[in-house]
Amino acid sequence: MRVSTKGQVVIPASLRESMGIEAGTRVTVRRQGLDLIFRPQTEDATRDLIEKLCGSTAGGFSMSDALIEERRAEDAQSGW
């Protein structure tokens, strides 16, 4: 493969067909060391990512809780 002057590459038809990549398919590109990893962005991949991230911030610092606590302290000081 060659990179065009516009930074474009052509994915061979056999690879596109085997991976279900069609015109308009979104593809994510990730760098891993000196390698570039191209992955079609399918609904299944998006759903898997969402499921993987779901709950990943649970138990961490909550800006909402901090803001509520700050407002309550302000109210207590002002006599409300």
Phi, psi and omega in degrees: 000150175235152176264130180285172178296341178267005180082016182267148174233153177255124176272124182305145183306319182298321178289318179300314181296316183292337181256000179072027180271122179239171176305131180093351178293130176282141181231134174264147179237129181232140177266131177227097185065238179265002182261149170250130181249118178261132180221128177295141180267091181264166177299322179297317180295320179295316179297318179299318179296316180298316179296323180294321182277340183303123179082002184291343179254005181299138177084357180273186180296134180249114177296326179298312180298320179296319180293317178299315179298318179297316180295321178296320178295319177297317178298318180296322180289326183274353178087013179284000000 
